[in-house]
Amino acid sequence: MRHSTLSKKDRINFLKSVPQPDTMAEEIHSGLARDNKTLPPKYFYDKQGSELFDRITDLDEYYLTRTEIGLLEQHIAEIADLLGKNSLLIELGSGSSIKIRFLLEAIRPKAYVPVDISYAHLLAAAQRLANDYPWLTINPVCIDYSKLWSIPISDTGRRNAFFPGSSIGNFSPSAALDLLKKVHSVVGERGGLLIGVDLKKDAERLEAAYNDAAGITAAFNLNILRHINRRLDADFDLDNFTHRALYNEPAGRVEMHLSSKTPHQVQVQGERYDFKRGETIHTENSYKYTVEEFHHLAALANFTPLKTWTDPLSLFSLHYLVAH
Ligand SMILES: C[S@@+](CC[C@H](N)C(=O)[O-])C[C@H]1O[C@@H](n2cnc3c(N)ncnc32)[C@H](O)[C@@H]1O
């Protein structure tokens, strides 16, 4: 059947059979119960968090998005040759599915599988794509990609994954290795991975990217508390916290924290958590890599780097890796 004869509804087919228990409550309690409190960054992303992230990508200070898009635009012909036509194209953390638009016309995939944890945003993005690409089959999956080992599509053709935005940097190097191994199992041998990775650079530029003058990153960071209030019957007062971001150079990562302005208590599902003045909740790490460090990590996950593109200022890298 020709795809163009299918209705939009038929072309957006959610893959519901990916089993995934809801572990949010467990993860939030265990992070808050630690001496150094933490929260998993994936919980920034409810509808409002996804919209705030989109606003971050437009900020002058946030060089990552425009630099990665520049690399995609400049090298699209070579990228398309490497990915090949008619593969199954899986995107991890697809968000608004903007960057994928540079690939769709060029590689005409058999189907596009956007994977994202933020359901409403994922659905809206899929609907926009269905309008704009009438020939495209879209199979969205709303899950935590760090738990993804397979895509339930019976298809024996070639698979390519796309993992933009340097989201790999939100994982510690050992967790990033686990995630790359999962991507390897999803694309299978000879499958490809096109991945964007932010490069190590001066602290000033890095810290500015996560401390924008308009305060959008601060609102995004605080949104994790609003999300927890809504989902877990919690009473975080957002006014009691301040956004902090700093480059921890020895660890090679930008850290985001929410710092308590005052001693206070918070209830989450009836559980009490005490905050001292100045105590922080560590909400996100964004690890930065050199090209060599990232190639080493990829090799440990049995990926061969076939091509790496960087911009003239060496701000960002885009890699095409093949699974062996
Ligand atoms: C930093 S944004 C990147 C969005 C887009 N890919 C880009 O490059 O601009 C991360 C995206 O991944 C999604 N996300 C974050 N953690 C996730 C997880 N563990 N599982 C699935 N999606 C996740 C978020 O909802 C968000 O859309």
The ligand as an SDF file (V2000), in Angstrom:
LIG
                    3D

 27 29  0  0  0  0  0  0  0  0999 V2000
   17.6000   18.1860   25.6370 C   0  0  0  0  0  0  0  0  0  0  0  0
   16.0440   17.8100   24.9260 S   0  0  0  0  0  0  0  0  0  0  0  0
   16.5150   17.5450   23.2320 C   0  0  0  0  0  0  0  0  0  0  0  0
   15.3750   17.6990   22.2630 C   0  0  0  0  0  0  0  0  0  0  0  0
   15.7750   17.5730   20.8050 C   0  0  0  0  0  0  0  0  0  0  0  0
   16.1660   16.2150   20.4860 N   0  0  0  0  0  0  0  0  0  0  0  0
   16.9040   18.5080   20.4620 C   0  0  0  0  0  0  0  0  0  0  0  0
   17.9810   18.0230   20.1440 O   0  0  0  0  0  0  0  0  0  0  0  0
   16.6960   19.7290   20.4970 O   0  0  0  0  0  0  0  0  0  0  0  0
   15.7930   16.1770   25.5010 C   0  0  0  0  0  0  0  0  0  0  0  0
   14.5610   15.4840   24.9620 C   0  0  0  0  0  0  0  0  0  0  0  0
   14.6110   14.1340   25.3850 O   0  0  0  0  0  0  0  0  0  0  0  0
   13.4570   13.7910   26.1310 C   0  0  0  0  0  0  0  0  0  0  0  0
   13.9530   12.9300   27.2240 N   0  0  0  0  0  0  0  0  0  0  0  0
   14.7810   13.2730   28.2250 C   0  0  0  0  0  0  0  0  0  0  0  0
   15.0820   12.1910   28.9730 N   0  0  0  0  0  0  0  0  0  0  0  0
   14.4130   11.1510   28.4100 C   0  0  0  0  0  0  0  0  0  0  0  0
   14.3380    9.7720   28.7040 C   0  0  0  0  0  0  0  0  0  0  0  0
   15.0070    9.2340   29.7390 N   0  0  0  0  0  0  0  0  0  0  0  0
   13.5650    8.9810   27.9110 N   0  0  0  0  0  0  0  0  0  0  0  0
   12.8790    9.5160   26.8570 C   0  0  0  0  0  0  0  0  0  0  0  0
   12.9240   10.8270   26.5280 N   0  0  0  0  0  0  0  0  0  0  0  0
   13.6910   11.6320   27.2910 C   0  0  0  0  0  0  0  0  0  0  0  0
   12.8620   15.0750   26.6070 C   0  0  0  0  0  0  0  0  0  0  0  0
   11.4490   14.9660   26.7720 O   0  0  0  0  0  0  0  0  0  0  0  0
   13.2660   16.0410   25.4930 C   0  0  0  0  0  0  0  0  0  0  0  0
   12.3070   16.0580   24.4710 O   0  0  0  0  0  0  0  0  0  0  0  0
  1  2  1  0
  2  3  1  0
  2 10  1  0
  3  4  1  0
  4  5  1  0
  5  6  1  0
  5  7  1  0
  7  8  2  0
  7  9  1  0
 10 11  1  0
 11 12  1  0
 11 26  1  0
 12 13  1  0
 13 14  1  0
 13 24  1  0
 14 15  1  0
 14 23  1  0
 15 16  2  0
 16 17  1  0
 17 18  1  0
 17 23  2  0
 18 19  1  0
 18 20  2  0
 20 21  1  0
 21 22  2  0
 22 23  1  0
 24 25  1  0
 24 26  1  0
 26 27  1  0
M  CHG  2   2   1   9  -1
M  END
$$$$
